[in-house]
């Protein structure tokens, strides 16, 4: 009882000291980044109608995620050379500048440049939020603060589609980015006051040995995603096949280079080996992240142009997917270990079924059935993700558990970037390269989901394989 009292957070004292307000401030970076990330799909129909460039739609998510991956990896190291407060200010200004470019973009190419800068700023803000918890708050309350950060992601997943849909319906899609311009500038200015503490102004000692920045593998990753995305811009059999092949080879080289650099590795060893839970789990995360991008990127665009469904309705559907993820994650959080296998396999099957179901429901335009598939997909992620993440980290060797814990969200972001680029190939091959019309939307509505069903099945098989490989002591054994 005494220990329980000692572990409780005195929120009143935290507020009185100013630490709670400071935590809310640094969490604003997560909210800005995540809300922007989920907003773009619902404004896409209005934006494409204004800027054209439907063949570049897949780039909007891919290039944003690339910026976030690179900046996220860099920001954690930059605080050792530059004060945390300065890092937050620069990241917020980067984010605001990118949002301003997006809001005023005269063409899709200019919009994508803004998305890249936004991704750099947003990815850095997220990384700096986690660094700030370590720097500014007592270790005893880290678990509670990290839990609140997870809740913020859930709020953003709901608010992003709603913000985009409301702005596009009532004002203009450009005003949606205007909100983030104001938010980024406000955060940059407020950091001068809120982060005016010795911990936020100092850097690490000069004798601290820092791991080198993984510049080569990240450059290889960026080039690979750009090659894959370029394969779909102007679809031609020889050219597109060559670019796609080079992009996939570049991805393989990225993982190979990362494995050969132990001092700056982003992923644990034997990354995709199905002989270990780590390999099976990371395969599942990669497959599902790539396979589930199509609806988030192209769903509102197809539904609006093919069936006349409003952007607000599509925003509700995307938000419902996120809500299902959050609710089911909470409901299964305390499930006993003996139920773990059933939960993970059922969740994986739900995700695969959602992907396949979209191939039927999106072309037919049945809102209840589309909503059902969205709930399947989001709910499947919700019940799978906590357990798979725990298994990956617990199964990794002791000296790789820190790498394994950060590798899960990194792999998810890489999957989203590759998935968005790949979806662009499928969409443009279905007719979007010739412009936005009903025939192209009807074709894309089928093939954008059927093309990724094999990856959905791969993810489900990898989920099953999690329980047919040796696992480290301490993990529950399944019959």
C-alpha positions in Angstrom: 0.0 0.0 0.0 2.8 2.4 0.9 4.6 1.5 -2.4 1.4 2.1 -4.4 1.1 5.6 -2.8 4.7 6.3 -3.6 4.1 5.4 -7.3 1.0 7.6 -7.6 1.4 10.9 -9.4 0.4 14.0 -7.4 -1.1 15.9 -10.4 -2.0 18.9 -8.3 1.6 19.3 -7.2 2.8 18.7 -10.7 0.5 21.5 -11.9 1.5 23.9 -9.1 5.2 23.4 -10.0 4.5 24.1 -13.7 5.7 20.7 -14.8 2.2 19.6 -16.0 1.8 22.7 -18.1 5.3 22.1 -19.5 4.3 18.5 -20.4 1.2 19.7 -22.1 3.3 22.1 -24.1 5.8 19.5 -25.4 2.9 17.2 -26.2 1.5 19.9 -28.5 4.2 18.8 -30.9 2.8 15.3 -31.1 -0.7 16.7 -31.6 0.4 19.0 -34.4 2.3 16.2 -36.2 -0.3 13.4 -35.8 -3.3 15.6 -36.6 -1.7 16.8 -39.8 -0.7 13.3 -40.8 -4.3 12.0 -40.5 -5.9 15.2 -42.0 -4.6 15.1 -45.5 -6.8 12.2 -46.8 -10.1 14.1 -46.2 -9.0 17.3 -47.9 -7.5 15.4 -50.9 -10.6 15.6 -53.1 -10.8 19.4 -52.7 -7.1 19.8 -53.1 -6.9 17.8 -56.2 -9.8 19.7 -57.7 -7.8 22.9 -57.1 -4.2 21.9 -57.9 -4.8 18.9 -60.2 -1.8 16.4 -60.0 -3.9 13.4 -59.0 -1.0 11.2 -60.2 1.1 12.6 -57.3 -1.4 11.9 -54.5 0.5 8.9 -53.2 3.5 11.2 -52.7 1.7 13.3 -50.1 2.0 10.7 -47.4 5.2 9.1 -48.6 7.3 12.2 -48.5 5.8 13.4 -45.2 6.7 10.1 -43.6 10.2 10.2 -45.1 10.8 13.6 -43.6 9.5 12.4 -40.2 11.8 9.3 -40.2 14.9 11.3 -41.0 14.2 14.2 -38.6 13.1 11.8 -35.8 16.4 10.0 -36.1 18.3 13.3 -36.1 16.5 15.2 -33.4 17.4 12.7 -30.6 21.1 13.3 -31.4 20.9 17.0 -31.9 19.9 17.7 -28.3 23.4 16.6 -27.4 24.9 19.5 -29.3 22.2 22.2 -29.2 19.9 23.0 -26.3 16.5 21.3 -26.1 14.7 24.7 -26.2 16.5 25.7 -29.4 15.7 22.4 -31.0 12.0 22.7 -30.2 11.9 26.3 -31.6 13.6 25.3 -34.9 11.5 22.2 -35.3 8.3 24.2 -34.7 9.4 26.9 -37.2 10.2 24.2 -39.8 6.8 22.7 -39.3 5.1 26.1 -39.6 7.0 26.9 -42.7 6.0 23.6 -44.4 2.4 24.2 -43.5 2.6 27.7 -45.0 4.0 26.4 -48.2 1.2 23.8 -48.4 -1.5 26.4 -47.6 -0.3 28.7 -50.4 0.9 26.1 -52.9 0.1 27.0 -56.6 0.8 23.4 -57.7 1.0 19.9 -56.5 4.8 20.0 -56.8 5.0 23.0 -54.4 2.6 21.3 -52.1 4.8 18.2 -51.9 7.8 20.4 -51.1 5.8 21.8 -48.2 4.9 18.3 -47.0 8.6 17.3 -46.9 9.4 20.4 -44.7 6.3 19.7 -42.5 7.4 16.1 -42.1 10.9 17.2 -41.0 9.5 19.6 -38.4 6.8 17.2 -37.2 9.1 14.2 -36.9 11.5 16.3 -34.9 8.8 17.6 -32.6 7.7 14.0 -31.8 11.2 12.8 -31.1 11.9 15.9 -28.9 8.7 15.3 -26.9 10.1 11.9 -25.8 13.5 13.4 -25.1 11.8 16.2 -23.1 10.2 13.6 -20.8 13.6 12.1 -20.1 15.2 15.5 -19.6 12.6 17.5 -17.7 10.6 15.1 -15.5 11.3 12.7 -12.7 11.8 9.1 -13.7 9.1 7.9 -11.4 6.3 9.5 -13.5 7.6 8.5 -16.9 5.1 5.6 -17.4 2.2 7.9 -16.7 3.5 10.6 -19.1 4.2 8.1 -21.9 0.7 6.8 -21.4 -0.8 10.3 -21.8 1.3 10.6 -25.0 -0.4 7.5 -26.4 -3.8 9.0 -25.6 -2.7 12.2 -27.5 -2.1 10.1 -30.6 -5.6 8.7 -30.3 -7.1 12.2 -30.0 -5.1 13.3 -33.1 -6.3 10.3 -35.1 -9.8 11.4 -34.5 -9.4 15.2 -34.8 -7.3 15.2 -38.0 -10.0 13.8 -40.4 -12.6 16.0 -38.7 -10.5 19.1 -39.0 -9.7 18.5 -42.7 -13.3 17.7 -43.6 -14.8 20.6 -41.8 -12.3 23.1 -43.2 -12.8 21.8 -46.7 -16.6 21.8 -46.5 -17.0 25.2 -44.7 -14.0 27.3 -45.8 -11.2 25.9 -48.0 -8.6 23.1 -47.7 -5.9 25.7 -47.5 -7.3 27.0 -44.2 -6.7 23.5 -42.8 -3.0 24.1 -43.2 -3.4 27.6 -42.0 -4.3 26.2 -38.6 -1.0 24.5 -38.4 0.9 27.6 -39.5 -0.5 29.4 -36.4 0.1 26.3 -34.2 3.8 26.0 -35.2 4.5 29.7 -34.8 2.8 29.8 -31.4 4.8 26.8 -30.2 8.1 28.3 -31.4 7.4 31.5 -29.5 6.1 29.9 -26.4 9.1 27.6 -26.1 11.2 30.7 -25.2 9.1 31.0 -22.0 7.9 27.5 -21.2 11.3 25.8 -21.8 13.2 28.5 -19.9 14.7 26.0 -17.5 18.3 24.9 -16.9 17.6 21.4 -18.2 16.1 22.7 -21.4 18.9 25.2 -22.0 21.8 22.8 -21.5 23.5 20.3 -23.7 25.1 17.0 -22.8 28.7 17.1 -21.6 31.3 17.2 -24.3 32.9 13.9 -23.2 29.7 12.0 -23.9 30.1 9.3 -26.6 27.3 9.6 -29.0 26.3 7.0 -31.6 26.9 8.2 -35.2 24.0 9.4 -37.2 22.8 6.8 -39.7 23.1 9.1 -42.7 24.0 6.4 -45.3 21.1 4.0 -44.6 18.6 6.8 -44.3 19.7 8.3 -47.6 19.4 4.9 -49.2 15.8 4.6 -47.8 14.8 8.0 -49.1 16.1 7.3 -52.5 14.4 3.9 -52.6 11.0 5.4 -51.7 11.3 8.1 -54.2 12.2 5.6 -56.9 9.1 3.5 -56.0 6.9 6.6 -56.0 8.4 7.7 -59.4 7.5 4.4 -60.9 3.8 5.4 -60.7 3.9 9.0 -61.9 3.9 8.2 -65.6 3.1 4.5 -65.9 5.0 2.7 -68.7 5.9 -1.0 -68.5 9.7 -0.8 -69.0 10.3 2.5 -67.2 8.0 1.7 -64.2 9.3 -1.8 -63.9 12.9 -0.6 -63.8 12.2 2.1 -61.2 10.2 -0.3 -59.1 13.0 -2.9 -59.2 15.6 -0.3 -58.3 13.5 0.9 -55.5 12.9 -2.5 -54.0 16.6 -3.3 -54.4 17.4 0.0 -52.6 15.1 -1.1 -49.7 17.0 -4.4 -49.4 20.3 -2.5 -49.5 19.0 -0.1 -46.8 18.3 -3.0 -44.4 21.6 -4.6 -45.3 23.6 -1.4 -44.6 21.7 -0.9 -41.3 22.7 -4.4 -40.2 26.4 -3.8 -41.0 26.5 -0.6 -38.8 26.1 -1.8 -35.2 27.0 1.6 -33.7 24.0 3.3 -35.4 21.6 0.6 -36.1 17.9 1.4 -36.5 16.7 -2.3 -36.3 17.7 -5.4 -34.4 19.6 -8.2 -36.0 17.9 -10.9 -38.2 15.2 -8.4 -38.9 12.9 -10.5 -41.1 14.0 -14.0 -40.0 10.9 -16.1 -39.2 13.0 -18.2 -36.9 12.6 -15.6 -34.1 9.6 -13.7 -32.7 11.4 -10.5 -33.6 11.6 -11.4 -37.2 8.0 -12.7 -37.5 6.7 -9.6 -35.6 8.6 -7.1 -37.7 7.5 -8.9 -40.9 3.9 -8.6 -39.7 4.3 -4.9 -38.9 5.9 -4.1 -42.3 3.4 -6.1 -44.3 0.3 -4.6 -42.6 1.7 -1.0 -42.7 2.3 -1.2 -46.4 -1.0 -3.0 -47.1 -3.3 -0.7 -45.3 -2.3 2.7 -46.8 -4.7 2.6 -49.8 -7.8 3.6 -48.0 -6.2 6.4 -45.9 -4.6 7.9 -49.0 -7.1 7.3 -51.8 -10.4 6.3 -50.0 -11.9 9.8 -49.7 -10.8 10.8 -53.2 -12.5 7.7 -54.7 -15.7 7.9 -52.6 -16.2 11.6 -53.3 -15.7 11.3 -57.1 -17.3 7.9 -57.7 -20.3 8.0 -55.3 -20.7 11.7 -54.4 -20.1 10.9 -50.7 -19.2 14.1 -48.8 -15.8 14.8 -47.4 -17.3 15.1 -43.9 -18.7 11.5 -44.2 -15.3 10.1 -45.3 -13.7 12.0 -42.4 -16.1 10.2 -40.0 -15.2 6.8 -41.5 -11.5 7.4 -41.2 -12.0 8.7 -37.6 -14.0 5.6 -36.8 -11.1 3.4 -37.8 -8.9 5.3 -35.4 -11.5 5.1 -32.6 -11.8 1.4 -33.1 -8.0 1.1 -32.8 -8.0 3.0 -29.5 -11.0 1.4 -27.9 -10.0 -2.2 -28.6 -6.5 -1.6 -27.5 -7.9 -0.5 -24.1 -10.3 -3.5 -23.9 -7.7 -6.2 -24.5 -4.9 -4.5 -22.5 -5.4 -6.7 -19.5 -6.0 -10.0 -21.3 -4.3 -13.0 -19.7 -1.2 -14.3 -21.4 -2.9 -17.6 -22.4 -5.3 -15.6 -24.6 -2.4 -13.8 -26.4 -2.2 -16.2 -29.4 -5.9 -16.0 -30.0 -6.0 -12.2 -29.8 -3.0 -11.7 -32.1 -4.2 -14.1 -34.8 -7.8 -12.8 -34.7 -6.5 -9.2 -35.0 -4.3 -10.1 -38.0 -7.3 -11.9 -39.7 -9.4 -8.8 -39.1 -6.9 -6.6 -40.7 -6.5 -8.9 -43.8 -10.3 -9.2 -44.0 -10.7 -5.4 -43.9 -8.2 -5.0 -46.8 -10.0 -7.5 -48.9 -13.5 -6.1 -47.9 -12.6 -2.7 -49.2 -12.1 -4.1 -52.7 -15.8 -4.9 -52.7 -17.3 -2.2 -50.6 -15.5 0.9 -52.0 -16.5 0.3 -55.7 -20.1 -0.3 -54.6 -20.3 2.7 -52.3 -22.2 1.2 -49.4 -21.3 3.4 -46.5 -22.3 0.9 -43.8 -20.1 -1.8 -45.4 -17.2 0.6 -45.9 -17.5 1.6 -42.3 -17.6 -2.0 -41.2 -14.3 -2.7 -43.1 -12.7 0.4 -41.6 -13.7 -0.9 -38.1 -12.3 -4.3 -38.9 -9.0 -2.8 -40.0 -8.7 -0.4 -37.2 -9.9 -2.8 -34.5 -7.5 -5.5 -35.8 -4.6 -3.1 -35.3 -5.9 -2.2 -31.9 -5.9 -5.7 -30.5 -2.7 -6.8 -32.2 -0.3 -3.8 -31.7 0.2 -3.8 -27.9 0.9 -7.6 -27.7 3.1 -7.8 -30.8 5.2 -4.8 -29.7 5.7 -6.4 -26.3 6.7 -9.7 -27.8 9.2 -8.1 -30.1 10.9 -6.2 -27.3 10.8 -9.0 -24.8 12.1 -11.5 -27.4 15.1 -9.4 -28.5 18.5 -10.0 -26.9 19.1 -7.9 -23.8 21.6 -5.6 -25.7 19.0 -5.0 -28.5 15.8 -4.3 -26.6 16.2 -0.6 -26.7 16.7 -0.8 -30.5 13.8 -3.1 -30.8 11.4 -0.8 -29.0 12.2 2.2 -31.3 12.3 -0.1 -34.4 8.5 -0.8 -34.2 7.3 2.8 -34.9 10.2 3.3 -37.4 9.2 0.2 -39.3 5.6 1.4 -39.2 6.6 4.7 -40.8 8.7 3.1 -43.4 5.8 0.8 -44.2 3.5 3.8 -44.6 5.9 5.6 -46.9 6.5 2.5 -49.1 2.7 1.7 -49.0 1.8 5.2 -50.1 4.3 5.1 -52.9 3.2 1.7 -54.0 -0.5 2.7 -53.9 0.4 5.5 -56.3 1.7 3.0 -58.8 -1.6 1.0 -58.6 -3.8 4.1 -58.7 -2.0 5.6 -61.7 -1.9 2.3 -63.6 -5.7 2.1 -63.0 -6.2 5.4 -64.8 -5.4 8.2 -62.5 -2.3 9.0 -64.6 -4.7 10.3 -67.3 -6.6 12.5 -64.8 -9.5 12.1 -62.3 -12.7 10.6 -63.7 -15.3 8.1 -62.8 -13.8 5.3 -64.8 -10.4 5.7 -63.3 -11.9 6.0 -59.8 -13.9 2.8 -60.3 -10.9 0.8 -61.5 -8.7 2.2 -58.7 -11.4 1.4 -56.1 -10.9 -2.3 -56.9 -7.2 -2.6 -57.6 -6.0 -0.4 -54.8 -7.2 -3.0 -52.4 -6.9 -6.3 -54.3 -3.2 -5.6 -55.1 -2.4 -5.5 -51.4 -4.4 -8.6 -50.3 -1.3 -10.8 -50.7 0.6 -8.6 -48.3 -2.4 -8.8 -45.9 -2.2 -12.6 -46.0 1.6 -12.4 -45.5 0.9 -10.3 -42.3 -1.6 -12.9 -41.1 0.8 -15.8 -41.7 3.6 -13.9 -39.9 1.3 -13.4 -36.9 0.7 -17.1 -36.8 4.4 -17.8 -37.0 5.0 -15.7 -33.9 3.9 -18.7 -31.9 5.7 -21.4 -33.7 9.3 -20.2 -33.1 11.4 -20.3 -29.9 11.0 -17.4 -27.6 13.0 -16.0 -24.7 12.4 -17.0 -21.1 9.6 -15.0 -19.5 7.3 -14.9 -22.5 4.2 -17.0 -22.3 4.4 -20.4 -24.0 1.5 -21.4 -26.2 0.3 -24.9 -26.7 
